Amino acid sequence: MVDAQQNSPSVTDHTLPLVEGRKSRWHQDGYFWRVTSILAVCGMLVFFGLMTFWHTLEASREDEQTVRRLVVDVTHRAADLQQWYETAIQTVNLSILHPAVQEFETQPEATIRYFRSLAREVERFSQLRIVLPSGMEAVRVDARGNEVIVTPEDELQDKSDRYYMEAARSLSPGQVYVSRLDLNVENGEIEVPWRPTTRLVAPISGIDESVVGYLIVNLDMGAPLVPYETALNGVTRTELVNPDGYWLAGAEDGRNWGFMLQHNASVAQVDPQLWQRIKSVQAQGGFEYAGRIYEVETLPIERMLSSFTSGSMRSESARYHIVASSPAYQVWAGNKALEVIFVCLVLVLIWAFSGGIGYLMLRRRQTAELQALLTKDLLVQGRMASLGRIVAGVSHEMRTPLGNALTVTTTMADDLQDLQQSLITAGDFDEERTEMINALIDGNRIVQKNIGRTKELLKHFNQTATDQTVHIHRSFDLSKVISDLVATLRNQFKKTGIKLTAVLPPSAHLDSYSDAIDQVILSLIMNAHQHAFVGREKGEISIRLSERDADNFLLEIADNGIGIAPENHDKIFEPFWSVDGTTGGSGLGLAIILNVVQNTLGGKIKISSVPGSGTVFQIVLPKTAPIRDSAQASPFSVKDEAPISPAGLEMTRSG
């Protein structure tokens, strides 16, 4: 039997390491999930990498298209604004030289007719008037759509306190002043509905080159600002911002004209960092900020207007900023539900594909393991068969000399006793002869004892080469067989401090070899009793029987002893192998058990052991064992084997 390694921990601190031992299904196999998880993670990394790469390319393409669209937008808006100013200023330059304007003091009716005609022809003029140097209006014509209204003399207003009049007084003949863009104010109140207006002011000179009045034209800016209120699409926004950062058009939530409406909403106030970036654009440029792409066109008013007029220009506003913006490319900007469904579907497909590959790899691995086990079993069976033939042959050859030796020693014992008795009877019995005869009797007894030991060893040898046909194939209840065996051994084990327990089903019907199973269970119990508790006073041996599947039972024989080192698990079934010889035994016990389980019962046996915690032998027993033909000899058998018996061998004293 196998000698287990000693260990000092108390058995009361350990539970019996009973192991299920069944082959797990594919979805319960750790190798399957490891392979599937690794493949799935790699697949998801590749998928998300491709998605990231695609989104990067798509973002670059979409953002480039967005920039182009914004550049076109701000360029067109700047051109429209410049053209709007250009036409108006050219008209003012021509009007200032018209006789009706020059002679407004002497021929006011001609001036009014000219203004009425000009208001109908140039629709962008909302108001034409001549203001005296004192600030009092002299002539005024208002345009309201298709209606031209001449303001009566008693309704003319004093504009001396308006900022554009202060700027006008500093003009020289030939100069044109362009006011800031704001809302038109009448009688100190902002006109409703709002009329975005820029005033063009040109001095009227008299005969002595002195200024006798000012031609002031209100340029209606409503038309060029209308497109700012309508986004190019649902997300693009175009805004017009004055030099102080106030919105003039395009702002959300009614934040336009903050400097006039006293709510003071401005880009500079709402987002100072964005305003700094807008101001830093000198002509045209773009940047990305807070998830949006910005394109800015900066219009220096004086430089823009001086490019199409021969006179000098003065402007109240240094520059305007046309700011077009649109969201940068967003990965989940589309239908999020569809995108989530797509990603989930791809992930499911990746897992399914990975699971398929994992299943194939698991089957391949299991096939390789099965092939290795079959090869190992064939090697073991071949080795056992060869060993059996050798043992059977040796046993056969040793039977005759052992029988002769046993006959001779038996005869010698009888002769020595007769000789001793004869000497005593004849009185010829001295001390020297008595010692010699006693020495011969003792020596003969030692020889007989060793012959008996050799006979027992041959018995073990013969068990290794057991002929399966000696066992009887029958139907029986394995639970009852085990219960009877446990009941027989339990009282015997109590004296040694070893507790024997059994967990059995109510019944376990087998068509097999009950004597062979009984031999296996008894051998394993005695093996555990002899080797598992070396150095310990108490221990437990447990027998468990359960239904493994429809065709097999699982028999587990476990102990909570000192266990067996992992490196010795593959060696314990080898004949004549033992850890050490301190516990006795021939080293054939487990080899015999392996032979019986595999070749007689048609089952399998394996070991699971943890040093210091115990050992479990697991035996898979078919519910129907293979039946061997009774006429078929065992492959281990040797013909003409005769029992060793001194009666079968006659030896005469003279022989």
C-alpha positions in Angstrom: 0.0 0.0 0.0 1.0 3.6 -0.4 2.6 5.4 2.5 1.1 8.9 3.0 3.3 11.8 4.2 2.9 12.8 7.9 1.6 16.2 9.0 0.9 17.6 12.4 -2.4 19.6 12.2 -5.3 18.2 14.1 -7.9 16.4 12.0 -10.7 18.3 13.8 -9.8 21.4 11.9 -10.4 20.0 8.5 -13.5 18.9 6.6 -13.5 15.9 4.3 -12.4 16.9 0.8 -15.1 15.1 -1.0 -14.9 16.0 -4.7 -17.7 15.8 -7.2 -15.5 14.3 -9.8 -18.0 14.5 -12.6 -17.1 15.8 -16.0 -18.5 19.4 -16.3 -20.6 20.5 -19.2 -19.1 22.8 -21.7 -20.7 25.9 -20.1 -19.4 24.9 -16.7 -15.8 24.5 -17.9 -13.4 27.2 -16.8 -11.3 26.7 -19.9 -14.3 27.5 -22.2 -15.0 30.8 -20.3 -11.4 31.8 -20.2 -11.0 31.3 -24.0 -14.3 32.9 -24.7 -13.6 35.9 -22.5 -10.1 36.5 -24.0 -11.5 36.3 -27.5 -14.5 38.4 -26.7 -12.3 41.1 -25.0 -9.9 41.1 -28.0 -12.9 41.3 -30.4 -14.5 44.2 -28.4 -11.1 46.0 -28.4 -10.8 45.6 -32.1 -14.5 46.6 -32.6 -14.1 49.7 -30.4 -10.8 50.5 -32.0 -12.4 50.4 -35.5 -15.3 52.5 -34.2 -12.8 55.0 -32.8 -10.8 55.1 -36.0 -14.0 55.4 -38.1 -15.3 58.2 -35.9 -12.0 59.9 -36.0 -12.1 59.9 -39.8 -15.8 60.8 -39.8 -15.1 63.6 -37.3 -12.3 65.0 -39.5 -14.5 64.9 -42.6 -17.6 66.3 -40.9 -15.7 69.1 -39.1 -13.9 70.0 -42.4 -17.3 70.3 -44.1 -18.6 72.3 -41.2 -15.7 74.7 -41.4 -16.2 75.2 -45.1 -19.9 75.8 -44.6 -19.2 78.4 -41.8 -16.5 80.1 -43.9 -18.9 80.5 -46.8 -21.6 81.7 -44.4 -19.5 84.5 -42.8 -18.0 85.5 -46.1 -21.5 85.9 -47.6 -22.8 87.8 -44.6 -19.8 90.1 -44.7 -20.2 90.7 -48.4 -23.9 91.5 -47.9 -23.2 93.9 -45.1 -20.5 95.6 -47.0 -22.7 95.9 -50.1 -25.6 97.3 -48.0 -23.3 100.1 -46.7 -21.6 100.7 -50.1 -24.9 101.4 -51.9 -26.2 103.7 -49.2 -22.9 105.7 -48.9 -22.7 106.1 -52.7 -26.2 107.4 -52.7 -25.4 109.8 -49.9 -22.3 111.1 -51.8 -24.5 111.8 -54.8 -27.3 113.3 -52.9 -25.1 115.8 -51.0 -24.3 117.4 -54.4 -27.9 117.5 -55.6 -29.3 121.1 -56.0 -32.4 120.2 -54.1 -30.2 119.4 -51.1 -27.8 122.3 -51.6 -30.8 124.7 -51.8 -32.9 123.3 -49.0 -33.1 126.7 -47.3 -34.6 128.5 -50.3 -36.4 125.7 -52.0 -37.6 123.3 -49.2 -40.4 122.0 -51.4 -37.9 120.8 -54.0 -35.9 119.1 -51.2 -39.1 117.3 -50.0 -39.9 116.1 -53.6 -36.3 114.9 -54.0 -36.5 113.0 -50.6 -39.8 111.5 -51.5 -38.4 110.3 -54.8 -35.3 109.0 -53.2 -37.2 107.1 -50.5 -39.2 105.3 -53.1 -36.2 104.4 -55.2 -33.9 103.3 -52.3 -35.9 101.1 -50.0 -33.2 100.7 -47.5 -33.5 104.4 -46.5 -36.1 104.6 -43.6 -35.6 108.3 -43.0 -34.1 111.2 -44.9 -33.7 114.6 -43.3 -31.7 117.8 -43.1 -30.7 119.0 -39.7 -29.5 122.5 -39.0 -26.2 123.0 -37.2 -28.2 123.8 -34.1 -29.6 120.3 -34.1 -33.2 121.2 -35.2 -34.7 119.2 -38.1 -35.4 121.4 -41.1 -36.8 118.8 -43.5 -37.8 115.2 -42.8 -39.3 112.4 -44.8 -40.1 108.9 -43.3 -40.5 105.7 -45.3 -42.9 103.1 -43.9 -42.9 100.3 -46.5 -44.5 101.7 -49.6 -45.7 104.8 -47.7 -43.7 108.0 -47.7 -44.5 110.4 -45.0 -43.5 114.1 -44.9 -43.2 115.3 -41.3 -45.1 118.6 -40.7 -43.0 121.5 -39.5 -44.6 121.5 -36.1 -43.6 117.9 -35.5 -39.9 118.3 -36.4 -37.6 117.3 -33.5 -34.5 118.7 -31.9 -31.7 116.2 -32.3 -29.0 118.3 -30.7 -28.5 115.9 -27.9 -28.0 112.8 -30.1 -24.5 111.3 -30.2 -24.4 111.4 -34.0 -25.0 115.2 -34.0 -22.0 115.7 -31.8 -20.0 113.6 -34.2 -21.4 115.5 -37.2 -20.2 118.9 -35.9 -16.7 117.7 -36.2 -17.1 116.8 -39.9 -15.6 118.8 -42.7 -17.2 119.2 -46.2 -16.6 116.0 -48.2 -16.5 113.7 -45.1 -19.1 111.1 -44.3 -19.9 109.8 -40.8 -21.3 106.3 -40.2 -22.9 105.9 -36.8 -23.0 102.7 -34.8 -25.7 100.2 -35.5 -28.5 100.4 -32.9 -32.2 100.7 -32.5 -34.0 103.8 -33.8 -35.2 106.2 -31.1 -38.1 108.6 -31.6 -38.9 111.3 -29.0 -36.5 109.7 -26.5 -38.1 106.2 -26.8 -37.0 103.1 -28.7 -39.3 102.7 -31.7 -41.5 99.7 -31.6 -41.3 97.4 -33.5 -37.6 97.6 -33.4 -35.9 99.2 -36.3 -32.1 98.4 -36.4 -30.6 101.6 -37.9 -27.3 103.1 -38.9 -27.1 106.9 -39.6 -25.1 108.3 -42.5 -24.2 111.9 -41.9 -22.7 114.3 -44.5 -22.3 118.1 -44.0 -24.0 120.5 -46.4 -21.7 123.5 -47.3 -22.9 126.9 -48.3 -21.4 129.4 -50.8 -18.6 130.4 -48.4 -17.8 126.7 -47.7 -19.4 127.0 -44.3 -21.7 124.2 -43.0 -25.3 125.2 -43.3 -26.8 121.9 -42.4 -26.4 118.1 -42.3 -27.8 115.5 -44.6 -28.7 112.6 -42.3 -30.0 109.3 -43.8 -31.3 106.5 -41.6 -30.1 103.3 -43.2 -32.6 100.5 -42.3 -30.5 97.5 -41.2 -33.4 95.2 -40.7 -33.1 93.5 -44.1 -29.4 92.4 -43.8 -29.9 91.3 -40.2 -32.9 89.0 -41.0 -30.7 86.0 -42.0 -29.0 86.1 -38.6 -32.2 85.3 -36.9 -32.6 82.1 -39.0 -30.0 79.3 -38.5 -28.6 77.5 -41.5 -30.0 74.3 -39.9 -31.1 73.1 -36.6 -27.7 73.6 -34.9 -25.7 76.2 -36.8 -25.9 79.8 -35.5 -24.6 83.0 -37.0 -24.3 86.1 -34.8 -23.4 89.8 -35.3 -21.4 91.3 -32.4 -20.4 94.9 -31.9 -16.9 96.0 -30.7 -18.1 95.9 -27.1 -19.2 92.3 -27.3 -22.9 93.0 -27.4 -25.1 90.9 -29.7 -26.8 92.9 -32.5 -28.4 89.9 -34.2 -28.5 86.1 -33.9 -28.4 85.8 -30.1 -30.6 83.3 -28.3 -33.2 84.1 -25.7 -33.7 87.7 -26.7 -30.2 88.8 -25.7 -29.7 91.2 -28.6 -29.3 94.9 -28.1 -28.3 94.5 -24.5 -26.6 97.9 -24.4 -29.9 99.6 -25.3 -32.4 97.4 -23.4 -30.5 97.6 -20.1 -30.2 93.9 -19.6 -26.5 94.1 -20.4 -26.4 90.6 -21.9 -23.2 90.3 -24.0 -20.7 87.7 -25.1 -18.1 89.4 -22.9 -20.4 88.9 -19.9 -21.7 85.4 -20.6 -18.5 83.8 -21.7 -15.4 86.0 -21.3 -13.0 83.4 -22.6 -15.0 83.0 -25.8 -15.1 86.8 -26.2 -11.3 87.0 -25.9 -10.9 84.4 -28.7 -13.4 86.2 -30.9 -11.5 89.5 -30.4 -8.2 87.9 -31.2 -9.3 87.2 -34.8 -8.0 90.2 -36.9 -9.5 89.4 -40.3 -10.9 85.9 -40.6 -10.2 82.7 -38.7 -11.6 79.8 -36.8 -11.2 77.8 -33.6 -13.0 75.1 -31.7 -14.4 75.9 -28.3 -16.7 74.1 -25.8 -17.7 71.4 -28.4 -18.5 74.0 -31.1 -16.6 75.1 -34.2 -16.4 78.9 -34.6 -15.6 80.9 -37.7 -15.2 84.6 -37.2 -15.1 87.4 -39.8 -14.0 90.8 -38.4 -15.1 93.9 -40.3 -13.1 97.1 -39.7 -15.8 99.6 -40.7 -13.6 102.6 -41.8 -11.2 100.4 -43.8 -14.2 98.6 -45.4 -16.0 101.8 -46.4 -12.9 103.7 -47.5 -12.4 101.0 -50.2 -15.3 102.3 -52.2 -15.5 106.0 -51.5 -13.2 108.8 -52.5 -13.9 110.9 -49.5 -12.7 110.3 -45.9 -14.8 108.1 -43.7 -15.4 108.3 -40.0 -17.2 105.5 -38.1 -18.6 105.3 -34.6 -17.8 101.6 -34.4 -14.3 100.4 -35.0 -15.3 96.9 -36.1 -18.1 94.3 -36.2 -17.7 90.6 -35.7 -19.7 88.1 -37.7 -19.5 84.8 -35.7 -20.8 81.6 -37.2 -20.7 78.4 -35.1 -21.8 74.8 -35.3 -21.4 71.8 -33.0 -18.3 69.8 -33.6 -18.8 66.2 -34.7 -20.4 64.2 -31.9 -20.1 60.4 -31.8 -23.6 59.9 -30.4 -25.2 62.8 -32.2 -27.6 60.6 -34.2 -30.4 58.3 -33.1 -28.9 57.1 -29.8 -31.4 54.2 -29.5 -30.4 52.8 -32.9 -26.7 53.3 -32.1 -27.0 51.5 -28.7 -28.9 48.7 -30.4 -26.2 48.4 -33.1 -23.4 48.3 -30.5 -25.3 45.8 -28.4 -25.9 43.6 -31.4 -22.3 43.7 -32.4 -21.2 42.8 -28.8 -23.7 39.9 -28.8 -22.3 38.7 -32.1 -18.7 39.0 -30.8 -19.6 37.0 -27.7 -21.4 34.4 -29.8 -18.5 34.1 -32.2 -16.0 33.9 -29.3 -18.2 31.3 -27.6 -18.2 29.2 -30.8 -14.5 29.4 -31.1 -14.2 28.7 -27.3 -16.5 25.7 -27.7 -14.4 24.3 -30.6 -11.2 24.8 -28.7 -12.7 23.2 -25.6 -13.7 20.2 -27.7 -10.3 20.0 -29.3 -8.7 20.2 -25.8 -11.0 17.5 -24.5 -10.3 15.3 -27.4 -6.5 15.7 -26.8 -7.0 15.0 -23.1 -9.1 12.0 -23.9 -6.5 10.7 -26.3 -3.8 11.2 -23.7 -6.0 9.4 -21.1 -6.6 6.5 -23.5 -2.9 6.3 -24.3 -2.1 6.4 -20.6 -4.8 3.7 -20.0 -3.4 1.5 -22.8 0.1 1.9 -21.4 -1.1 1.1 -17.8 -3.1 -1.9 -19.1 -0.2 -3.1 -21.2 2.1 -2.7 -18.2 -0.3 -4.5 -15.9 -0.8 -7.3 -18.5 3.0 -7.7 -18.9 3.4 -7.6 -15.1 0.6 -10.1 -14.7 2.1 -12.5 -17.1 5.5 -12.2 -15.5 4.0 -12.6 -12.0 1.8 -15.5 -13.0 4.8 -17.2 -14.7 7.0 -16.6 -11.7 4.3 -17.8 -9.4 3.8 -20.9 -11.4 7.5 -21.7 -11.5 7.9 -21.0 -7.7 5.0 -23.3 -6.7 7.0 -26.5 -7.2 10.2 -25.5 -5.3 8.1 -23.9 -2.6 6.0 -27.0 -2.3 9.1 -29.2 -2.1 10.7 -26.8 0.5 7.5 -26.9 2.6 7.4 -30.7 2.4 11.0 -31.0 3.4 10.8 -28.6 6.3 7.6 -30.3 7.5 9.3 -33.6 7.4 12.4 -32.3 9.0 10.3 -30.9 11.9 8.6 -34.3 12.4 12.0 -36.1 12.2 13.6 -33.7 14.7 10.8 -34.2 17.1 11.1 -38.0 16.7 14.8 -37.8 17.2 14.4 -35.7 20.3 11.9 -38.1 21.8 14.0 -41.1 21.0 17.0 -39.6 22.7 15.0 -38.8 25.7 13.6 -42.4 25.8 17.1 -44.0 25.3 18.5 -41.8 28.1 21.2 -40.7 25.7 20.4 -37.0 26.0 23.1 -34.6 27.1 23.1 -30.8 27.1 25.1 -30.4 23.9 22.8 -32.6 21.9 19.8 -30.9 23.3 21.1 -27.5 22.2 21.9 -28.8 18.7 18.4 -30.3 18.3 16.7 -27.1 19.6 18.8 -25.0 17.3 17.7 -27.2 14.3 14.1 -27.0 15.4 14.3 -23.2 15.7 16.0 -22.9 12.4 13.5 -25.1 10.7 10.7 -23.0 12.2 12.2 -19.8 10.8 12.4 -21.5 7.3 8.8 -22.5 7.5 7.8 -19.0 8.6 9.6 -17.4 5.6 8.1 -20.0 3.3 4.6 -19.0 4.6 5.5 -15.3 4.0 6.5 -16.2 0.5 3.2 -17.9 0.0 1.3 -14.7 1.1 3.5 -12.7 -1.3 2.7 -15.1 -4.1 -1.0 -14.7 -3.2 -0.7 -10.9 -3.7 1.1 -11.6 -7.0 -1.7 -13.8 -8.1 -4.2 -11.1 -7.3 -2.4 -8.7 -9.6 -3.0 -11.2 -12.4 -6.5 -12.2 -11.3 -8.7 -13.8 -13.9 -11.9 -11.8 -14.1 -13.9 -15.0 -14.7 -13.4 -16.0 -11.1 -15.9 -13.2 -10.1 -19.6 -13.8 -10.3 -21.7 -11.4 -12.4 -25.0 -10.8 -10.7 -27.6 -8.1 -9.8 -27.4 -6.6 -6.3 -27.9 -3.5 -4.2 -24.6 -1.7 -3.8 -26.0 0.4 -0.9 -26.7 -2.8 1.0 -23.2 -4.3 0.2 -21.5 -1.1 1.5 -23.8 -0.9 4.6 -22.9 -4.5 5.5 -19.2 -3.8 5.1 -19.4 -0.7 7.2 -21.3 -2.4 9.9 -18.7 -5.1 10.0 -15.7 -2.7 10.3 -17.2 0.1 12.4 -16.8 -1.6 15.8 -13.3 -2.7 14.9 -12.3 0.8 13.9 -13.7 2.4 17.1 -10.9 0.8 19.1 -8.3 2.5 17.0 -9.9 6.0 17.1 -11.0 5.9 13.4 -14.6 6.8 12.7 -16.2 5.1 9.7 -19.2 6.8 8.1 -21.3 6.2 5.0 -23.7 8.4 3.0 -25.7 6.2 0.7 -28.8 6.4 -1.4 -31.8 4.2 -0.3 -30.9 1.7 -3.1 -28.3 1.4 -5.9 -28.9 -1.5 -8.2 -26.0 -2.8 -10.2 -25.4 -5.7 -12.6 -21.8 -6.2 -11.7 -19.4 -8.2 -9.5 -20.2 -7.7 -5.9 -17.2 -9.6 -4.6 -14.9 -7.5 -6.7 -16.5 -4.2 -5.5 -16.4 -5.5 -1.9 -12.6 -6.2 -2.4 -11.9 -2.8 -3.8 -13.8 -0.9 -1.0 -12.3 -3.0 1.7 -8.8 -2.5 0.3 -9.2 1.3 0.1 -10.6 1.5 3.6 -7.8 -0.6 5.0 -5.3 1.4 3.0 -6.6 4.6 4.5 -6.7 3.0 8.0 -3.1 1.9 7.7 -1.5 4.9 6.0 -3.7 8.0 6.3 -3.4 8.6 10.0 0.2 8.1 10.8 1.1 10.2 13.8 -2.6 11.0 14.6 -4.8 9.5 17.2 -8.2 10.2 15.6 -9.5 10.3 12.1 -12.5 9.8 9.8 -13.1 7.7 6.8 -16.2 8.5 4.7 -17.9 6.5 2.0 -20.2 8.4 -0.4 -22.3 6.9 -3.1 -24.3 8.9 -5.6 -25.7 8.6 -9.1 -23.2 10.2 -11.5 -25.4 9.9 -14.6 -27.9 7.5 -16.2 -25.2 4.8 -16.7 -22.8 5.2 -13.8 -22.6 5.5 -10.1 -19.9 7.6 -8.4 -18.2 6.0 -5.3 -16.1 8.2 -3.2 -13.9 7.0 -0.3 -12.4 9.9 1.6 -10.3 10.4 4.7 -9.2 13.5 6.5 -5.7 12.3 7.1 -2.3 13.6 6.3 -2.9 13.5 2.5 -0.6 12.7 -0.4 1.8 15.1 -2.1 0.7 16.1 -5.6 3.9 14.8 -7.2 3.0 11.3 -6.0 -0.5 11.2 -7.4 0.6 9.6 -10.6 2.8 7.0 -8.9 0.5 5.5 -6.3 -1.0 3.0 -8.8 2.4 1.7 -9.9 3.2 -1.8 -8.6 5.7 -2.1 -5.8 5.8 1.7 -5.3 5.7 3.2 -1.8 6.6 6.5 -0.2 8.5 4.7 2.5 8.6 1.3 4.1 7.7 2.3 7.7 4.1 1.1 7.5 4.7 -2.2 5.9 2.9 -3.6 2.8 4.1 -4.9 -0.5 3.2 -1.8 -2.6 0.7 -3.9 -4.7 -2.6 -2.9 -3.1 -3.5 0.0 -5.3 -2.1 -1.7 -8.4 -4.5 -4.6 -7.7 -7.4 -2.1 -7.1 -6.7 -0.4 -10.4 -6.6 -3.7 -12.2 -9.9 -4.8 -10.7 -11.7 -1.5 -11.3 -10.6 -1.2 -14.9 -10.5 -4.8 -16.2 -13.2 -6.4 -14.1 -15.7 -3.7 -13.3 -15.1 -1.6 -16.4 -14.8 1.6 -14.4 -12.4 4.3 -13.7 -10.5 5.4 -10.6 -8.7 8.7 -9.8 -7.3 10.4 -6.7 -7.7 13.9 -5.3 -5.6 14.8 -2.3 -4.5 17.9 -0.3 -1.5 17.4 2.0 -2.7 18.0 5.6 -6.4 17.8 4.7 -7.0 14.3 3.4 -7.5 12.1 0.3 -10.4 11.1 -1.9 -10.5 8.1 -4.2 -13.2 8.5 -6.8 -14.5 5.4 -8.6 -16.9 5.5 -11.5 -18.8 2.3 -11.5 -20.9 1.3 -14.5 -24.4 0.2 -13.5 -23.9 -2.8 -15.9 -20.4 -4.2 -15.8 -19.0 -5.9 -18.9 -19.5 -9.7 -18.9 -16.5 -11.9 -19.8 -17.0 -15.3 -21.3 -16.4 -17.9 -18.5 -14.6 -20.1 -21.0 -12.2 -17.3 -21.9 -9.0 -17.3 -20.0 -7.6 -14.2 -18.5 -4.8 -12.6 -20.5 -2.8 -12.9 -17.3 -3.4 -16.6 -16.6 -0.8 -19.4 -17.0 -1.9 -22.9 -17.7 -1.4 -25.9 -15.4 -1.1 -23.9 -12.2 -1.2 -26.1 -9.2 -1.8 -25.1 -5.6 1.1 -25.2 -3.2 0.5 -28.0 -0.8 2.9 -30.2 1.0 0.4 -33.1 0.6 0.8 -32.9 -3.2 4.5 -33.5 -3.1 5.9 -36.7 -1.6 9.5 -36.8 -0.5 11.1 -39.8 1.1 13.7 -39.5 3.7 16.2 -41.2 1.5 15.3 -38.8 -1.4 
